[in-house]
Amino acid sequence: MVVMSPSHSTGPHPDDAVTRPPSPSRVPLEHRELWTKAAVGANTYDFDSGRVTPTIYERTTAAALRHDALNLGQGFTDHEGPQWMLETAAAAITDPRRGPGNQYPPGPGLPVLREAVAEDQRRRWDIDLDPASEVLVTTGATEGITAAILAFAAPGTQVLTFEPHYDSYGAVTAIAGAELVGVPLRGPDFRPDVDALEAAVTERTSLILLNTPHNPTGTVFSTEELRRVVDIAQRHDLRIMCDGVYEQLVFDDAAEPHHPILSVPGADEVAVAIGSAGKSFSLTGWKVGWVMGRAELVNQVLGIKQFLSFCSGPAYQWAVAAGLQDDRGFYAENVAGLQAGRDMLHSGLEAAGLRPNRAEAGYFVVADVRGLTDVGDVEFCRMLVEEVGVAAIPVSSLTVQHRANPQDELQNLVRFAFCKRHETIEAAMDRLAERLPAALDRLA
Ligand SMILES: Cc1ncc(COP(=O)(O)O)c(C=O)c1O
């Protein structure tokens, strides 16, 4: 077995799976096996070879390594999380007296972590959760998202989400046998158009997937926007899965602070919320996440989750519980560093002639390439990594529906990550200033 790590991963060029036109196949897509549908749903199916490609994030990282580019693509930090949390996890592994040991923890998660999640929600947002029945620990948010979609999206139904979106939503909706319907978030502000969301509801709709703070736009949904989505779900008898993995990364100039979905009155009737330690503590490789909500809904998600991974590493759960109980100032320090990185990236991109948004939260800004060039995001990212030495993600690869229309503005947006060391961002912006004009000339 080959273990892929960012420094050893290989794979096709970032645009391998997104530039080539689909070649005709003898078997219509709807009759192909599930793996094909999952890969098509996440834009990781290469129609020419009939093979699955790595995700856009891995392909971009591989391309960055190949071209010795600065990687503003994949959303992982290039610094570690709090040292004391690393030590807490390490001690839990090596000394069973200082942790839960190394055997299977309970499937729904270590009680100490479920209690810490419930206490954290109560302290920060006055949300009341029973740790025993209303918090379910998962292997990263990704497993919680998967279990929630499989639990709530019946085959043949439609699942609504705002596009662009996190790529697993498309894959898992396809695995569920449901259809993902995307409602675009439009620049320059990327606010959710809740009327358009409601207009997209049909008698086949089962589930709405929300993500706030949003990847990749950094939009923090307002209470009013969330309240209206909850109202739609209640009136049309839909479920909501709300992915909040960036909830600890909201900047002080956001129009409103983050509001978790479960803080909206009545939301618990229809919604489950997803959290994760990965972004909150800059420990993305730990993969500790959780699902929260009313006991009946969490129990339905458990029905799927306990046959995905069953459980995940007890030492990481143990250390995350300690982090949630007391972050020792890490959140504030982390957000301040990220906000400074965002500002640095924003002004560098603007100086290079791109039109970046001012993300309210998270790890990314989204920049419009129109005005600089007529080529789309995929070609722009290819040029950027190969000729400028900076890797970024074409936003069209985070869409399903809007990829079909080459004229759509979601084909002109590029995602840049600022969750990197400030010297990395600075060096990347220097490369843009020095090399982009000539690279653009060659592109013309
Ligand atoms: C919106 C969103 N949801 C979920 C995840 C995955 O979270 P985890 O690493 O906890 O599985 C990510 C990671 O980039 C993300 O951006």
The ligand as an SDF file (V2000), in Angstrom:
LIG
                    3D

 16 16  0  0  0  0  0  0  0  0999 V2000
  -16.5020   23.2380    4.9620 C   0  0  0  0  0  0  0  0  0  0  0  0
  -15.7070   22.0820    5.4570 C   0  0  0  0  0  0  0  0  0  0  0  0
  -16.3200   21.0680    6.0650 N   0  0  0  0  0  0  0  0  0  0  0  0
  -15.6300   20.0110    6.5230 C   0  0  0  0  0  0  0  0  0  0  0  0
  -14.2710   19.9340    6.3930 C   0  0  0  0  0  0  0  0  0  0  0  0
  -13.5390   18.7150    6.8980 C   0  0  0  0  0  0  0  0  0  0  0  0
  -13.3770   18.7610    8.2620 O   0  0  0  0  0  0  0  0  0  0  0  0
  -12.5790   17.5730    9.0070 P   0  0  0  0  0  0  0  0  0  0  0  0
  -11.1400   17.7100    8.6340 O   0  0  0  0  0  0  0  0  0  0  0  0
  -12.8600   17.7960   10.4360 O   0  0  0  0  0  0  0  0  0  0  0  0
  -13.1480   16.2990    8.4950 O   0  0  0  0  0  0  0  0  0  0  0  0
  -13.5820   20.9690    5.7590 C   0  0  0  0  0  0  0  0  0  0  0  0
  -12.1210   20.8870    5.5690 C   0  0  0  0  0  0  0  0  0  0  0  0
  -11.5260   21.6040    4.7920 O   0  0  0  0  0  0  0  0  0  0  0  0
  -14.3140   22.0700    5.2780 C   0  0  0  0  0  0  0  0  0  0  0  0
  -13.7080   23.0910    4.6690 O   0  0  0  0  0  0  0  0  0  0  0  0
  1  2  1  0
  2  3  1  0
  2 15  2  0
  3  4  2  0
  4  5  1  0
  5  6  1  0
  5 12  2  0
  6  7  1  0
  7  8  1  0
  8  9  2  0
  8 10  1  0
  8 11  1  0
 12 13  1  0
 12 15  1  0
 13 14  2  0
 15 16  1  0
M  END
$$$$
